[in-house]
Amino acid sequence: MNTSPYADREQTSVKHEALRRYLSAAVPIVGSWAEDIVYVDCLAGPWSHVSEGLEDTSFDVAIRTLRNTRSFLAARGKNPSMRCLLIENNP
């Protein structure tokens, strides 16, 4: 039995990997000159999450990645404010 939180949700795994890579690269670049960073995800729903802590959701992946990049920027003397707008159509 596959115990991966992405079993039968391969498209979600791909989205999360793309999200990690994109934010990890883009935020340090933008944060080196911008005072504010706003992340918007219009498909942020936890739909079929498996993990209790929601670690397999887009919003958790984004928030964890943004926190890591904030630490990276802070170590370089940059402290842009960061905000997220996470939208889900189906409450």
C-alpha positions in Angstrom: 0.0 0.0 0.0 1.3 3.4 -0.9 1.4 5.7 2.1 2.4 8.8 0.2 0.1 11.8 0.8 0.2 12.2 -3.0 -1.0 8.7 -3.9 -3.6 9.1 -6.7 -2.9 12.9 -6.5 0.1 13.2 -8.8 -1.0 16.5 -10.3 -1.0 18.0 -6.7 2.6 16.7 -6.2 3.7 18.4 -9.4 2.0 21.7 -8.5 3.6 21.6 -5.1 7.1 20.9 -6.5 6.7 23.7 -9.0 5.5 26.0 -6.2 8.5 25.2 -4.0 10.9 25.8 -6.9 9.3 28.9 -8.1 8.9 30.6 -4.8 12.4 29.5 -3.6 13.9 31.2 -6.7 11.6 34.2 -7.2 11.2 35.5 -3.7 14.9 36.0 -2.9 15.3 37.9 -6.2 12.2 40.1 -5.7 13.0 40.5 -1.9 16.4 41.8 -2.7 14.8 45.1 -3.9 11.1 45.1 -3.0 9.7 46.3 0.3 6.6 44.1 0.0 5.9 40.7 -1.4 2.4 39.4 -2.0 1.7 35.8 -2.9 -1.7 35.0 -4.5 -3.0 31.5 -5.0 -6.5 31.3 -6.6 -6.6 27.5 -6.3 -5.5 27.1 -2.7 -8.0 24.6 -1.5 -7.1 21.6 0.7 -9.5 19.4 -1.3 -8.3 15.9 -0.7 -5.6 16.5 1.9 -4.3 13.3 3.6 -2.0 14.7 6.3 -3.5 15.9 9.5 -1.3 19.0 9.6 -2.3 19.9 6.0 1.4 19.6 4.9 0.1 18.2 1.5 -1.9 21.4 0.7 -0.9 24.3 -1.6 -1.3 26.9 1.1 1.0 25.0 3.6 3.6 24.5 0.9 3.5 28.2 0.0 3.6 29.4 3.6 6.5 27.1 4.6 8.5 28.1 1.5 7.8 31.8 2.1 9.0 31.5 5.7 12.2 29.8 4.5 12.9 32.5 2.0 12.1 35.2 4.6 14.9 33.7 6.7 17.2 33.6 3.7 16.5 37.3 3.0 16.9 38.3 6.7 20.3 36.7 6.8 21.2 39.1 4.0 19.8 42.2 5.7 16.6 42.3 3.7 13.2 42.3 5.5 10.3 42.8 3.0 6.8 42.4 4.4 5.1 39.2 3.1 1.4 38.7 2.7 -0.6 35.9 1.2 -4.0 35.8 -0.4 -5.2 32.3 -0.5 -8.5 31.8 -2.4 -10.7 28.7 -2.4 -14.1 28.9 -4.2 -15.6 26.0 -2.3 -15.6 26.6 1.4 
